[in-house]
Amino acid sequence: MMAQDNRKPITAVETVKKLTAADVIELCDAAIETIESGGGFGWLTPPPRNMLEDYWKGVMLIPERELVIGRIDGVVGASCQILRPPRNNEAQKLTCSLTTFFVAPWARGQGLAPLMLDEAEAFSRSEGFKVINLDVRATQQRAIQRYEAAGYIRFGEHPKYAYINDEYATGYYYYKDIQEKSERTAKHPEKG
């Protein structure tokens, strides 16, 4: 009789400055599985492997992007990117965007998504951002539930947000004020 493994998986998230070769392979594997399950941050079918590898390597070269990855037992199973506004956009210098968020099917249900959001918000706050924007297809119900549970506020809807399987898909737009409560209260005591 075999002993049952009741060990809880170890989850970890980090904002990375460098990807190892293994990270790139794992990101590609997780992205392909996510795309094939219908949640592929824009891709409808997986691109050729070399294109996907180049994509992840390219993310690391773009100064306006920060990559957050989530791991389960040391294996990359999730990622999102923080997109800074262009330097010439002084009016939105305190606002960043959360983009290309995904959790691979095998990594879902382990608590990575809220940890990823927490890391993205903490990093953004540490960089001086006050607001995070994001957008999501209306068909991504789990993501929508996660964002709304984390306090993101829906402020818009786009009926032709994406074109999938010969029809338009609706998209939703969200934002979240990520200032520390003490900072908001100091500026606007009535909003505590």
Secondary structure, 3 states (H helix, E strand, C coil): CCCCCCCCCCEEEEEECCCCHHHHHHHHHHHHHHHHCCCCCCCCCCCCHHHHHHHHHHHCCCCCEEEEEEEECCEEEEEEEEECCCCCCHHHCCEEEEEEEEECHHHCCCCHHHHHHHHHHHHHHHCCCCEEEEEEECCCHHHHHHHHHCCCEEEEEEEEEEEECCEEEEEEEEEEECCCHHHHHHHCHHHC
